[in-house]
């Protein structure tokens, strides 16, 4: 099962998502699951959740930190 994973405003990758969690889809982007939010159809999903077979696109957005 192939899914398009897009790091918002930067780049995207086509990845094999079979038997993977959303967190495992972050590997090509060199980001920590603590600095991003993973969205499916505009809704956040838990990074430790397995990717369902019917998902075609995942968006990854960087969280903004400020002080």
C-alpha positions in Angstrom: 0.0 0.0 0.0 1.5 3.3 -1.1 0.6 6.6 0.6 1.7 10.2 -0.3 3.2 11.9 2.7 3.6 15.6 2.4 5.6 17.9 4.8 3.5 21.0 4.4 5.2 23.7 2.4 8.3 21.6 1.8 8.3 18.3 0.0 6.4 15.0 -0.4 7.3 11.3 -0.7 5.5 8.2 -1.9 6.0 5.6 0.8 5.0 2.0 1.4 2.7 2.3 4.5 1.9 -1.4 4.9 2.3 -2.5 8.6 3.6 1.0 9.6 2.5 3.6 12.1 2.1 7.3 11.2 5.3 8.0 13.2 7.2 5.6 10.9 6.1 7.6 7.9 8.2 10.6 9.2 11.6 8.9 8.6 12.3 10.5 5.2 11.7 14.0 6.5 14.2 14.0 9.4 11.7 15.4 11.9 10.8 14.2 15.3 7.2 13.2 16.1 7.4 15.8 18.9 7.9 18.7 16.5 5.1 17.9 14.0 1.4 17.0 13.8 0.2 14.3 11.4 -3.1 15.0 9.6 -5.4 12.8 7.6 -8.2 14.7 5.8 -7.4 17.8 7.9 -7.7 15.9 11.2 -4.9 15.1 13.6 -4.1 11.4 14.1 -2.1 9.7 16.9 1.4 9.0 15.6 1.5 5.6 17.2 -1.7 4.5 15.3 -1.3 2.0 12.4 -1.9 3.5 9.0 -5.2 2.0 7.6 -5.2 0.4 4.1 -7.6 3.0 2.7 -5.4 6.1 3.4 -4.0 7.7 0.3 -2.6 10.9 1.6 -1.0 12.1 4.9 0.0 15.7 5.7 2.7 16.6 8.2 2.8 20.1 9.6 5.5 21.6 11.8 4.4 22.8 15.2 5.3 26.4 15.9 7.1 27.1 19.2 7.4 30.5 20.6 8.3 32.2 23.8 
